Amino acid sequence: MTGGLDQYLAGQITRDHVMQVVADPKIADAILTDRLNEAFGQTLVKLHPRDEDEDTSERAVQHSFRSSSDKGTVFLVDAKSRQVIWSDYEKPGRSVSGARLNQQAGRIVKKLAGTLGK
């Protein structure tokens, strides 16, 4: 994620006990990402293959994951179903300072926790 936002999100999620953060994406139930694109779709196919993936063409994967913007939107994607289960938009700042990223991560995690009832 831009500027290391993923590290700030992981810290906030862990600190606030919103969900468990794991280092191995193969055991993750959900993935937090800022991009829904072909590369992300192909990564999910490799991490969590499904029977129908054997015949999946690159074109099918490409059309599965597309977002019109890659700045400011964060998506929580179910790793197995590949469905977006939550998303949020935070207007990107002009600077990418640690303090700004920490504040942004805090706001995102607060909204995520509210959605999850935590």
C-alpha positions, -999 to +999 in steps of 0.1 A: +000+000+000+011+035-006+036+049+018+034+017+040-002+023+050-005-015+053+019-014+083+000+013+100-033-006+094-018-038+108-007-020+139-040-003+145-060-035+138-039-054+162-039-027+189-076-023+188-083-061+186-104-056+155-093-089+139-062-111+139-034-101+116-014-129+100+019-128+081+011-158+059-015-148+032-023-185+026-040-188+061-058-154+059-096-154+058-096-119+043-071-096+027-069-058+031-058-041-002-058-008-018-060-022-054-084-045-072-067-053-104-055-082-125-023-087-103-044-089-072-068-114-088-040-136-100-025-135-065-058-148-050-059-175-076-025-187-065-032-184-028-067-199-028-072-219-060-107-231-068-117-259-092-130-234-118-096-216-117-080-244-137-099-231-168-097-194-158-082-173-185-062-142-177-091-122-193-115-137-168-093-128-139-087-093-153-125-086-154-130-100-119-110-073-102-111-037-114-114-005-095-116+029-111-093+045-086-062+032-069-058+062-045-075+064-012-098+033-013-092+003+009-109-030+003-114-060+026-117-090+003-128-125+014-099-147+004-119-177-006-150-162-022-130-132-036-159-109-028-153-074-015-169-075+020-161-040+031-145-009+016-137+027+027-124+058+011-100+082+027-089+111+007-051+108+002-031+136+017-005+156-002+023+142+021+029+107+032+042+113+067+042+087+094+018+109+115-006+113+086-006+076+078-011+067+114-041+091+116-055+077+083-051+041+095-068+050+128-099+064+110-101+034+086-098+009+115-124+027+135-149+024+106-140-012+100-144-020+137-178-003+137-189-024+107-177-056+125-194-046+157-162-044+177 
